[in-house]
């Protein structure tokens, strides 16, 4: 009789222990703030109201695990717009503005976005130059693409593949390259690489200096954040990067979670399995290992 009671208690403890461990593993990380970074990939000097946002990056500031997560949403990802019709992700801002693209991504990713910033790619150049440029290793195909985009006419043109110190103009050509690697997957990876290095450079700035850089380049931005919200975001981001935060990259669609499709009769698109991508993104956010 005593043996049976002991066995029952032991089983109960094991079950309770496993349940507790599982609860800890699946605990939701509430110490995150999500912001949307949109980029118009055009050559106009100013932001154009009806342009496509070919760059869509969800920037997650994670104070629990001391990291910044950058999630690229590929421009050709098929998604339903606020009217319920299928379209490409890069067309939503054009038709529905900040509120439209935020609501669509909040719906598909099941998270709350604090606000969005829209940047014309031409205004990325002074941001990079203000932070002293970036140093990136490029391959032969990327070197050829940069040279082609700039028509070989730049005093800072790379001499060839390898480690290259990039001014804003060179870095912008590097980020615009769609011919090297795996199309938009590689292009967005290049963009994350440049943005990561820019974040990294901010480690050596004081908060006052960081705000000064923002003031220097903010004329080329539009956003739906108030002044205090911007200050809070800059302060939170600064505390992370100055505190040695890690930079983590993710992209949607993730590997193996999409197929090639069309929108309408002929426009090529990516058929995204949003549920799977949402689950993988949340697994990343809610765990230090992303598992």
ABEGO torsion letter per residue (X at the ends): XAAAAAAAAAAAAAAAAAAAAAAAAABBBAABBBBBBBBBBBABABBBAABBBABBBBBBBBAAAGBBBBBBBBAABBBBBAAGBBBBAAAAAAAAEAAAAAAAAAAAAGBBBAEBBBBBAAAAAAAAAAAGEBBBBBBAAAAAAAAAAAGGBBAABBAEBEBBBBBAAAAAAAAABAABEBEAAAAAAAAAAAAAAAAAAAAABBAAAAAAAAAAAAAABBBABBAAAAAAAAAAAAAAAAAGBBBBBBBOBBBGABBBBBBEAABBBBBBBAAAAAAAAAAAAABAAGX
